[in-house]
Amino acid sequence: MSKVSPKIIFTAIAISAAGAATIYLSLIRGENQTISKQNEIAKQTNTAVSVWDKATEASYSGTKEMTVYRSPSCGCCGVWIEHAEKHGFKVEDIKTEEMAALKQKYNIPPQLAACHTTIIDGYVIEGHIPADDIKRFLTEKPELVGLAVPGMPLGTPGMEAGDLKQPFQVFAFNDRGEVKVFKEYQSY
């Protein structure tokens, strides 16, 4: 009797307010035993405090007022706003149909576009960025335009899909379009 390797494929398509589509594809292959171990690890990881729920930088004393621009039809943005408020930010929530023009105004590179754009202390915070990263960035006050998490990674606020958590990177970018990794999340 031969063993059949199971294959699980999950696909999600996210369309940003700028109209750019990002396709997320997760593929897991392996023997039943391997998948069972992966599920066991995922369950153990989920018992730990998520990056979205853990306490953020307690000593942060910088700007807490932010303006979030989002499409009136975007539901995940509201859940991310709740995350920001939970961590001490005061949010002005502006719903607009002009997201593409707004991203252009703030020089957000198209490859970094996400569903919502936040302005805080003169910086751009694009997409689903953990509050702790925002606080660290604002404390450092780098000569950059801002931070971005492109698209809408599964597992981030408003993009929950059961136990699925898509790895993502937070990028820092400048006004010349140069991009570098600010922080990576493999499991959270």
N, C-alpha and C positions, 0 to 999 in steps of 0.2 A: 504494500500500500504506500503510495507516495504522499508526501505532505504538500499541502497547498499553502502558499504564502498569501495571507490575506492582504488586501490593499484597501486603505481608506483614503478617499479623496474628498477634500472640502474646498469649495471655491466660493469666494465672495467678491462681488464687484462693488466698489465704492466710487461714487461720482461726486467730485468736489464741486463747490459752488462756482468755481471757475469753469466747470464743464469738463475737466480732465478726468478720465476714468482710470482707476487703478484696480488691477486684478490681483487678488490675494489667493494663492494656491498653496494649500498645505497637503503634503503627501507623506504618508507613513506606510512603510512596507516592512514586513518581518514575520517571523513565526508567531504563533499565538502566544507563546511564552514571552516573547519580546514585547508584544503589545500589552500584555498583562502587567509587565514590569513598568512600562511607560505609564499606564493608568495608575499604578500604585504610587509612582513618583509624583504624578500630577496631583493625586489626592493629598499626599504629604505636603506638597508645595502650597496647595490651597489652604492648608490649616495655618500657614504662616501669615503674618500681616502683609497685605498687598501694598505695593508702592502707592496706591491710590488712597489707602486707609491709614497708613502709618503716620505718626506724628511728624510734622515737618520742623524745620529749623526754628527752634524756640527763641533763639537770640535775634532773629530777623526783626529789624526795626525800620526797614525802608518803606517805600511807597506801597500802599495796599489798595489804592483805588485803580481799577482797571475798567476799560471799555471793551466790551465784546461785541463784535459785529457778526451777525449770522443770518442765514436765509430764514425767512418765516416758516419754511417747511422742514427745517432740520431739527429733529428730536434729540440726536446725540449731543448737540451743543448744549442743550439745557441741562443734561446730566453732568457734562464737564463743568458747567457754571456752578452747579451744586458742589462739585469737588473743590473748586477754587474758593467758594464761600466757606465751606467746611474748614478750610485751612487759613481763614482769616482775611481773605481778600473781599473787598467791597466792589460789587460788579454793577456797572451800568450796562444793561442788555439792550442792544439796538438791533432790531430785525430790519433787514434791508434786502431788496432785490438787486442791489448794485455791488455784489460781492466781487465780480471780476474787475470792475473799475477800482474798487478799494484795494485789492491786491496789487494792482498796477501802481496805484498811488504810493503804496508803501514799499515798492520795489521788491516784492516777494518773488523769487525765482519760480517759474512755473513748475519745475520738478519738486518744489517744496510745498506746493499748495495743499491746503486741507480745507475742512468744511467751515471753520470759523477763524476769525482774525481778531486778536486781542492787542490793544495798545495800553502799555503801562510804562510810566516814567520815560516816555520817548522811545521805547523799544517795541518791536513787533514780536508777539508770541503767537505763532501760527499752529493751530491744531491742538491735539490731545497731549499736552505737556504736563507732567506731574508738578504739583505745586512746589515741592522741594527744589526741583530744578529751576523753577522760575525765581524762587527766593535766592538760590545760590548765584544765579546769573545777575540778578539785580544787586546783590551784595558786591560782586566783583566789578560791576560797571565797566564791562569791556567796550572797546571801540568797535562795536559791531552793530548791525541793524537789529538782530534778534535771534530767536530760536524757532525751530520748526520741527514738527513731526508730520511728514507728508501723509496724505490719505487719511484713512480712519482705521487704524490697526484693531483687529479683533481682540477683545478683552479690555480695551480702554473704556472709560466711562461713556455709557450710551451705546457702546458697540459690544456688549456682553453677548457671548454665544456659548452658554453653558460653561464648561471647564476649559474651553479653547482660549489660549492666550498667545497671540502672535508676537514673536520677538519684534522689537522696533528700536530705532535710533532717534535720539534727539540731536538735531543738527544746529550748529551756530553758523550764521552767514553774515557777510559784510555787504557794503553798497556796491562792490565790484562783482558780485555774484559768486564770490569764493565761499566754499562750504567746507566745514569740518565737523567731525563727530564731537558732540559735547558730552553725551552719555549714551550707553547702550543698555537695553533691557532684554535679556534672554529669557528670564523667567521672573514673574512678578505675581 
